[in-house]
Amino acid sequence: MTTRPSFLLENPEPPKIRQRLYNGRKLMVWDGKVNISSILGWVDNPRIELAKKTMQEKVGYRALSQDEVFELMKNSPEVKLKELRDDIIKNGLREPLTLSFQGKLLDGNRRFFAIKYALEIMTVADPNKQDLETIDVHVLTEEASEEDEQNVLVEENFSASLKIEWPEYVKALKVVDAHESGLDINDISKKYSWAKSKIKQTLKIHQIITDYITFATADVDPEDEYGGGLGMTEQDAENEAAKNYQFFNEAQKSFFEQLNTEIDFKIQFFKWIHEGKFSSFQEVRIAYNAWRHPEAKAALLQPDPTAAKSAKAILDYNTRVVKSTDEAVGRIDNFVKFLREMTAQQIDIIPEASLENLKESLELVIKMGEATSKK
């Protein structure tokens, strides 16, 4: 018989065991209640990894306490703990936490700290306070393996849902770690339920970011032909890379090979990222084409905050001109073909006025073309 977890409460009713689905895998879990005070938050939650590193730079590289992690989550704009706290106070905990048999928090770290946040501001007389001190949980059975626990993490943090998922940069680091540990693309795809194409793209993005951090943390050197690096700390460089993750993703899609083969462009692109030059994916997308276009490049190199927008406008205009020219050439070619295929009988019945208009139009186009050529 399956052993019941010791921390589950017997009241108001005994816990029950049932089957749940996590990442396509059926697992047996205990459904019951537990005192919130008997749960410890997941201090190693990747969601706040960068914020933790930033704090450790100030307090020293040591394990952070529950209270320190709690403060980080309160103040993180990405975690949005206050909004969840207010929702839980108003509506209660609508989705149970998931724990391992040993009581380790597998899913619901944000909900757990939001409840702590709510209890912190609620008065003793608040009738809802007691409801939050004892909460619903799912607990994996004693037979659950590490792989089972991993499936819970994947289902709750990699699969799309209405919850706030881990930031893309954090999920990317998990994929990179798996790859560097020796797992191939197929294994990683099964582990995280990601398409193989997305995993390959993630590894390419990480390559660009690694190069960016290397450049950003190098010392500024006026004697170097490129000026050296940016002189940033590794943590600041990583925070900046995480913030701009989707721009690096766009670079991977649009000019990955050029970043690997053209060092001048690569360094300038990294400087543009650091300067906050881009405000949209579309502006990142045209960076390499702008680099190769003298007028657009000159615009993009300006310190003006709208420089990338101006460069894109120049390229868009030139594209429209080319398309317009191509269209004119196509129409002329079709018209010439039409004239050449006309029979003598068809030409004979064309009105004199139409022939005169055709003659004047052709003479005008020829004169304008010759004048442009002379310039």
C-alpha positions as CSV (number, residue, x, y, z in Angstrom):
1,M,0.0,0.0,0.0
2,T,1.2,3.5,-0.9
3,T,2.5,5.4,2.1
4,R,0.8,8.7,2.9
5,P,3.1,11.8,3.2
6,S,3.5,12.7,6.9
7,F,2.8,16.4,6.4
8,L,-0.6,16.0,4.9
9,L,-3.5,16.9,7.3
10,E,-6.3,14.5,8.2
11,N,-8.8,17.3,8.7
12,P,-11.2,18.5,7.5
13,E,-11.0,15.2,5.5
14,P,-8.3,12.6,4.9
15,P,-6.2,12.9,1.8
16,K,-7.0,10.8,-1.3
17,I,-4.8,9.3,-3.9
18,R,-5.7,9.6,-7.6
19,Q,-4.1,9.8,-11.1
20,R,-3.0,13.0,-12.8
21,L,-1.4,13.7,-16.2
22,Y,1.9,15.6,-16.3
23,N,3.6,16.2,-19.7
24,G,1.8,13.2,-21.2
25,R,2.8,10.9,-18.3
26,K,0.2,9.5,-15.8
27,L,1.3,9.9,-12.2
28,M,-0.3,8.9,-8.9
29,V,-0.6,11.8,-6.5
30,W,-2.1,12.5,-3.1
31,D,-4.7,15.2,-2.9
32,G,-5.0,16.9,0.4
33,K,-4.3,19.9,2.6
34,V,-1.2,21.1,4.3
35,N,-0.2,24.0,6.6
36,I,1.5,26.7,4.5
37,S,4.0,27.1,7.4
38,S,5.3,23.5,6.7
39,I,6.3,24.3,3.1
40,L,9.6,25.8,2.1
41,G,9.7,27.9,-1.1
42,W,12.0,26.8,-4.0
43,V,15.0,29.1,-3.5
44,D,16.7,27.6,-6.6
45,N,13.8,28.5,-8.8
46,P,15.3,29.5,-12.2
47,R,12.6,32.2,-12.6
48,I,14.6,34.5,-10.4
49,E,18.1,33.2,-11.1
50,L,19.4,36.5,-12.5
51,A,17.9,38.5,-9.7
52,K,19.6,36.1,-7.2
53,K,23.0,36.5,-8.9
54,T,22.6,40.3,-8.8
55,M,21.9,40.1,-5.0
56,Q,24.8,37.7,-4.4
57,E,27.1,40.2,-6.0
58,K,26.1,42.5,-3.1
59,V,25.9,40.1,-0.2
60,G,28.5,37.5,-1.3
61,Y,28.2,34.3,-3.2
62,R,26.3,32.2,-0.7
63,A,22.9,30.4,-0.6
64,L,20.1,33.0,-0.1
65,S,17.6,32.5,2.7
66,Q,13.9,32.1,2.3
67,D,13.3,35.7,3.4
68,E,15.9,37.0,0.9
69,V,14.3,35.1,-2.0
70,F,10.9,36.3,-0.7
71,E,12.0,39.9,-1.0
72,L,13.4,39.3,-4.5
73,M,10.1,38.0,-5.7
74,K,8.2,40.9,-4.1
75,N,10.4,43.4,-6.0
76,S,10.7,41.6,-9.3
77,P,8.6,43.2,-12.1
78,E,8.6,39.9,-14.0
79,V,7.2,37.8,-11.2
80,K,4.3,40.2,-10.5
81,L,3.8,38.9,-7.0
82,K,1.6,41.7,-5.8
83,E,-0.9,41.2,-8.5
84,L,-1.1,37.4,-7.7
85,R,-1.3,38.2,-4.0
86,D,-4.3,40.5,-4.5
87,D,-6.0,37.9,-6.7
88,I,-5.5,35.2,-4.1
89,I,-6.9,37.5,-1.3
90,K,-10.0,38.1,-3.4
91,N,-10.6,34.7,-4.9
92,G,-8.6,32.3,-2.8
93,L,-6.0,29.7,-4.1
94,R,-7.6,28.4,-7.3
95,E,-4.9,25.9,-8.2
96,P,-3.2,23.6,-5.7
97,L,0.6,23.5,-5.3
98,T,2.5,20.3,-6.3
99,L,5.0,18.8,-3.9
100,S,7.3,15.9,-4.0
101,F,6.8,13.1,-1.4
102,Q,9.5,14.7,0.7
103,G,7.7,18.0,0.6
104,K,9.8,19.8,-2.0
105,L,7.9,22.4,-3.9
106,L,7.8,21.3,-7.6
107,D,5.1,23.7,-8.9
108,G,3.5,26.8,-7.5
109,N,6.5,28.7,-6.1
110,R,5.0,32.0,-7.2
111,R,1.6,31.0,-5.7
112,F,3.4,29.9,-2.5
113,F,5.2,33.2,-2.0
114,A,2.0,35.2,-3.0
115,I,0.2,33.4,-0.2
116,K,3.0,34.3,2.2
117,Y,2.7,37.9,1.0
118,A,-1.0,37.9,1.6
119,L,-0.7,36.4,5.1
120,E,1.9,39.1,5.8
121,I,-0.5,42.0,5.2
122,M,-3.8,40.3,6.5
123,T,-4.9,41.1,10.1
124,V,-5.5,38.4,12.7
125,A,-9.2,39.3,12.5
126,D,-9.5,38.8,8.8
127,P,-11.9,35.8,8.2
128,N,-10.0,34.8,5.1
129,K,-6.7,34.5,6.7
130,Q,-7.4,31.0,8.1
131,D,-8.3,29.8,4.7
132,L,-4.9,30.7,3.4
133,E,-3.0,29.2,6.3
134,T,-4.1,25.7,5.2
135,I,-4.0,25.1,1.4
136,D,-4.8,22.4,-1.1
137,V,-1.8,20.4,-2.6
138,H,-1.0,17.6,-4.9
139,V,1.8,15.4,-3.6
140,L,3.7,12.8,-5.6
141,T,3.8,9.3,-4.1
142,E,6.8,7.7,-2.6
143,E,7.3,5.7,-5.8
144,A,7.8,8.8,-7.9
145,S,11.2,9.1,-9.6
146,E,13.3,12.1,-10.4
147,E,12.1,11.8,-14.0
148,D,8.5,12.0,-12.7
149,E,9.4,15.2,-10.8
150,Q,11.0,16.5,-14.0
151,N,7.8,15.9,-15.9
152,V,5.9,18.0,-13.4
153,L,8.4,20.9,-13.9
154,V,8.2,20.6,-17.7
155,E,4.4,20.5,-17.7
156,E,4.0,23.5,-15.4
157,N,6.8,25.7,-16.7
158,F,7.6,24.8,-20.4
159,S,4.0,24.1,-21.6
160,A,1.9,27.1,-22.5
161,S,-0.7,28.1,-19.9
162,L,-2.3,31.2,-18.3
163,K,0.4,31.3,-15.7
164,I,3.5,33.4,-16.0
165,E,6.1,31.0,-17.5
166,W,9.8,31.1,-16.8
167,P,11.4,33.8,-18.9
168,E,12.7,32.6,-22.3
169,Y,16.3,33.2,-21.3
170,V,15.9,31.0,-18.2
171,K,14.3,28.2,-20.2
172,A,17.0,28.5,-22.8
173,L,19.7,28.0,-20.1
174,K,18.0,24.8,-19.1
175,V,18.1,23.5,-22.7
176,V,21.8,24.6,-23.1
177,D,22.6,22.8,-19.8
178,A,21.0,19.7,-21.0
179,H,22.9,19.9,-24.3
180,E,26.2,20.5,-22.5
181,S,25.6,17.5,-20.2
182,G,25.6,15.2,-23.3
183,L,21.9,15.0,-24.3
184,D,21.3,15.1,-28.0
185,I,18.5,17.1,-29.7
186,N,16.1,14.1,-29.6
187,D,16.6,13.6,-25.9
188,I,16.2,17.3,-25.1
189,S,13.0,17.4,-27.2
190,K,11.5,14.5,-25.2
191,K,12.6,16.0,-21.9
192,Y,11.1,19.5,-22.4
193,S,8.5,18.8,-25.1
194,W,10.0,21.3,-27.4
195,A,10.3,20.9,-31.2
196,K,13.8,20.0,-32.4
197,S,13.8,23.1,-34.6
198,K,13.2,25.3,-31.5
199,I,16.0,23.6,-29.6
200,K,18.5,24.1,-32.5
201,Q,17.5,27.8,-32.7
202,T,17.9,28.1,-28.9
203,L,21.5,26.7,-29.1
204,K,22.3,29.2,-31.8
205,I,20.9,32.1,-29.8
206,H,23.0,31.0,-26.8
207,Q,26.1,31.0,-29.0
208,I,25.4,34.7,-30.0
209,I,24.7,35.6,-26.3
210,T,27.9,33.9,-25.2
211,D,29.9,35.9,-27.7
212,Y,28.0,39.1,-26.5
213,I,28.9,38.5,-22.9
214,T,32.5,37.8,-23.8
215,F,32.6,41.1,-25.7
216,A,30.7,43.1,-23.1
217,T,32.9,42.0,-20.2
218,A,36.2,42.8,-22.1
219,D,37.9,46.0,-21.0
220,V,37.5,49.2,-23.0
221,D,40.7,49.6,-25.0
222,P,41.1,52.8,-27.1
223,E,44.2,51.4,-28.7
224,D,42.3,48.4,-30.1
225,E,40.9,48.9,-33.6
226,Y,37.4,48.1,-32.3
227,G,37.8,50.0,-29.0
228,G,38.0,46.8,-26.9
229,G,34.9,45.7,-25.1
230,L,32.3,47.4,-22.9
231,G,33.9,47.0,-19.5
232,M,30.8,45.5,-17.9
233,T,30.6,43.0,-15.1
234,E,29.6,39.5,-16.1
235,Q,26.4,39.7,-14.2
236,D,25.4,43.1,-15.8
237,A,26.2,41.6,-19.2
238,E,24.1,38.6,-18.5
239,N,21.2,40.7,-17.3
240,E,21.4,42.8,-20.4
241,A,21.5,39.7,-22.6
242,A,18.4,38.3,-20.8
243,K,16.6,41.6,-21.2
244,N,17.3,41.5,-25.0
245,Y,16.8,37.8,-25.5
246,Q,14.2,38.2,-28.2
247,F,16.4,40.6,-30.1
248,F,19.2,38.0,-30.1
249,N,16.5,35.5,-31.3
250,E,15.7,37.8,-34.2
251,A,19.4,38.1,-35.0
252,Q,19.7,34.4,-35.1
253,K,16.8,34.2,-37.6
254,S,18.0,37.0,-39.8
255,F,21.8,37.1,-39.9
256,F,23.4,34.3,-37.9
257,E,26.0,33.4,-40.5
258,Q,27.0,37.0,-41.0
259,L,27.6,37.4,-37.2
260,N,30.0,34.4,-37.4
261,T,31.9,35.6,-40.4
262,E,31.9,39.5,-40.3
263,I,33.6,40.7,-37.1
264,D,33.1,44.4,-37.9
265,F,29.4,43.9,-38.2
266,K,29.2,41.6,-35.1
267,I,30.9,44.1,-32.8
268,Q,28.8,47.0,-34.1
269,F,25.6,44.9,-33.6
270,F,26.6,44.2,-30.0
271,K,27.2,47.9,-29.5
272,W,23.8,48.7,-30.9
273,I,22.2,46.1,-28.5
274,H,24.1,47.7,-25.5
275,E,23.0,51.2,-26.6
276,G,19.3,50.2,-26.8
277,K,19.3,51.1,-30.5
278,F,16.4,48.8,-31.4
279,S,12.8,49.2,-30.3
280,S,11.2,46.4,-32.3
281,F,11.9,43.0,-34.0
282,Q,11.6,44.7,-37.4
283,E,14.4,47.1,-36.6
284,V,16.7,44.2,-35.6
285,R,15.7,42.3,-38.7
286,I,17.1,45.0,-41.0
287,A,20.4,45.5,-39.1
288,Y,22.6,43.6,-41.5
289,N,21.0,45.1,-44.7
290,A,21.4,48.5,-43.1
291,W,25.1,47.8,-42.4
292,R,25.6,47.1,-46.1
293,H,23.7,50.1,-47.4
294,P,25.7,53.4,-47.1
295,E,22.7,55.7,-46.5
296,A,20.9,53.4,-44.1
297,K,24.2,52.6,-42.3
298,A,24.9,56.3,-41.8
299,A,21.4,56.8,-40.3
300,L,21.8,53.7,-38.0
301,L,25.1,55.0,-36.6
302,Q,23.6,58.3,-35.4
303,P,23.0,58.7,-31.7
304,D,19.4,59.6,-32.3
305,P,17.1,57.2,-30.4
306,T,15.0,56.8,-33.6
307,A,18.1,56.0,-35.7
308,A,17.1,52.3,-36.3
309,K,13.6,53.5,-37.4
310,S,15.2,55.9,-39.8
311,A,17.4,53.2,-41.3
312,K,14.5,50.9,-41.7
313,A,12.5,53.7,-43.5
314,I,15.4,54.2,-45.9
315,L,15.6,50.5,-46.7
316,D,11.8,50.3,-47.1
317,Y,11.8,53.2,-49.5
318,N,14.5,51.7,-51.6
319,T,12.7,48.4,-51.7
320,R,9.6,50.2,-52.9
321,V,11.5,52.0,-55.6
322,V,13.1,48.7,-56.8
323,K,9.7,47.0,-56.8
324,S,8.2,50.0,-58.7
325,T,11.0,49.9,-61.3
326,D,10.6,46.2,-61.8
327,E,6.9,46.7,-62.2
328,A,7.4,49.4,-64.9
329,V,9.9,47.2,-66.8
330,G,7.4,44.3,-66.7
331,R,4.6,46.5,-68.0
332,I,6.8,47.8,-70.8
333,D,8.0,44.4,-71.8
334,N,4.4,43.1,-71.9
335,F,3.3,46.1,-74.0
336,V,6.2,45.6,-76.5
337,K,5.2,42.0,-76.8
338,F,1.6,43.0,-77.3
339,L,2.6,45.4,-80.1
340,R,4.8,42.9,-81.8
341,E,2.0,40.3,-81.9
342,M,-0.5,42.7,-83.5
343,T,-1.4,41.8,-87.1
344,A,-1.3,44.3,-90.0
345,Q,-5.1,44.2,-90.0
346,Q,-5.3,45.2,-86.3
347,I,-2.8,48.0,-86.8
348,D,-4.7,49.3,-89.8
349,I,-7.9,49.9,-87.8
350,I,-6.2,51.9,-85.0
351,P,-7.5,55.5,-85.0
352,E,-5.1,58.2,-86.1
353,A,-5.4,60.0,-82.7
354,S,-4.3,56.8,-80.8
355,L,-1.3,56.4,-83.1
356,E,-0.3,60.0,-82.5
357,N,-0.6,59.6,-78.7
358,L,1.5,56.4,-78.8
359,K,4.2,58.2,-80.8
360,E,4.3,61.2,-78.5
361,S,4.5,59.0,-75.4
362,L,7.3,56.9,-76.7
363,E,9.3,60.0,-77.8
364,L,8.8,61.5,-74.3
365,V,10.0,58.3,-72.5
366,I,13.0,58.1,-74.7
367,K,14.0,61.8,-74.2
368,M,13.6,61.4,-70.4
369,G,15.7,58.3,-70.4
370,E,18.5,59.9,-72.4
371,A,18.5,63.0,-70.1
372,T,18.7,60.8,-67.0
373,S,21.6,58.7,-68.6
374,K,23.6,61.9,-69.3
375,K,23.3,63.0,-65.6
